[in-house]
Amino acid sequence: MIILSEHEIMKHYRMSEAVQDLEAGLMSMNEGKIDNPHRTVIEYPEQHASILYMPSSNQEERIAGIKTVSIFPENTQVGKPTTQGVLLLTDTRNGEHVCLMNASYLTRLRTGALSGVATKRLARKDARVLGVIGTGGMAFEQVLGVLEVREIEKLIMFNRTREKADKFKEKLQRFGVKQDIVVVDHVDEVVLASDIINCATRSHTPVFDGKLLKKGTHINGVGSYLPSMREVDEETILKSDKIVVDDMHGAKEEAGELIDAAQKGAWSFDKIYGELRQLLGKSTHRETDDEITFFKSVGAAYFDMAVAQGVYRAAKEKQFGITVTV
Amino acid sequence: MIILSEHEIMKHYRMSEAVQDLEAGLMSMNEGKIDNPHRTVIEYPEQHASILYMPSSNQEERIAGIKTVSIFPENTQVGKPTTQGVLLLTDTRNGEHVCLMNASYLTRLRTGALSGVATKRLARKDARVLGVIGTGGMAFEQVLGVLEVREIEKLIMFNRTREKADKFKEKLQRFGVKQDIVVVDHVDEVVLASDIINCATRSHTPVFDGKLLKKGTHINGVGSYLPSMREVDEETILKSDKIVVDDMHGAKEEAGELIDAAQKGAWSFDKIYGELRQLLGKSTHRETDDEITFFKSVGAAYFDMAVAQGVYRAAKEKQFGITVTV
């Protein structure tokens, strides 16, 4: 079995590959080649913690995987990561367990790739300004996902704690991002200036005012992954000409702002334009320059699988990782 | 993370420990400390294969585990094992994934330990002859489980292919089993001579004639783990004064001979004396020397967890296994 650490995956596998591999996975789903059973969740209420077991299998690629993610929010108090994931791959030609990889970077990467694939088919072709609201957890790879698919000239960023946004800017520059990066003190500046807005927060109240949205804006929302969370306001939901979700089943159970709007009767899940995979047939689904589009992501096991499979293929080709007998 | 191969587990962890750790796990279940959610099965019908994902969590021991087992019967044609398992342990104090271990020997060990725990509380105290029907897959550790709990003086064994029984005898002797071991050419000889009978077959038809059972016999059946299988005949089921199952939910879905007898109306699951864990309060549940008792095992994730946890503890104490960064 090959063991892949986060460091090794980061070193050898890039966003461009993740976007490609994710699109292949979405196509496999469209062709009915993917089993994506319900995840199993074990809760630890005293610690406000949970462990998620997310299996998936791709008949076409002859591989199955299970991501095990533990979410322990109180870990911040002991200096440990709140989210810790590993993913096991099984070759379904013979049942051999072939790879165990760190799934932390992998999860961020597939989430960024999801925003990339959605942006590619929903944002204006001439989008030049990327707004970033929230510079924590998933934000970095979400920026990379968008940079992969649009010729962005400028990034404009806001974080509740400005210092963190400044550090985020430095991190992007160290990584090699050449575009102008501006950190602003008020979120309105982001909304008024951006063609594309990335949201990646853990907020329980909307992080920007939908009234300020420019015509033609595309929004990627990867926060609000619990029913109690709200990242985007009702105005934005109602104003959006097209709302696309990564996974319908997951969105109905987890996408806080959509669930809230639906429960209030202000909006309905019937209005969703489609799942991300359904956008793959056409190069764009944008019909006018003025449309506001909103991509909402909550995650599903088969996205992880699609990217994990690409990482495993890369590990075999480029011979990285360590081999152990289990 | 510690990685434990089958070889290392075999070298450092014995049946006596497995029996103890399994009993502790059964006690935890009795105390309501164990989550044992439904397993997830992904099927590969063209290959008659499947992958089982079996999670479980012990709140008392603060550990969770998931066993991933692939069952690929056609692997015999390519010289690969038909069953390949690994088990991942997560520390539920902080969500850290602490150990990945081979689960093949582990599964055999916990199955043997189940037969041991059942035999301890159901078989006659003065049982001296252990009969073995079927000398494949699970049989070896099932013998060890019984030897752990009764002063066996003689083993009498039958296998459809006699040569395999002879090899099995040699394997037991190499392992250090000092008791007399006799291989016989007809299964009736086993049934007529034994105080305890172990069955571990993949048979679809009963492997012995229940009419020949001596009074006071205890039977351990670990085959018939699919509804289509039959290891024990209806006579034996009807003749048994006490039938104990390892897991009621699993038995109703998987124990072939019991399902068949219930469907025919000859017998009912209401007649089951109890689950194995319910026997733990008393040292014996046998009321007379004449009772016939039957323990039926199909497996459940929490048994694997209980033993895996013991293996992990041993690995930390005795410092075996290899440590990798995942």
Interface residues (C-beta under 8 A of the other chain):
Chain A: M1 I3 L4 S5 H7 D35 P37 H38 T40 I42 Y44 Q47 A49 I51 Y53 P55 S57 Q59 A64 I66 T68 S70 I71 F72 N75 V78 K80 T83 Q84 V86 L88 T90 T92 N94 G95 E96 H97 L100 M101 N102 I322 V324 T325 V326
Chain B: M1 I3 L4 S5 H7 D35 P37 H38 T40 I42 Y44 Q47 A49 I51 Y53 P55 S57 Q59 A64 I66 T68 S70 I71 F72 N75 V78 K80 T83 Q84 V86 L88 T90 T92 N94 G95 E96 H97 L100 M101 N102 I322 V324 T325 V326
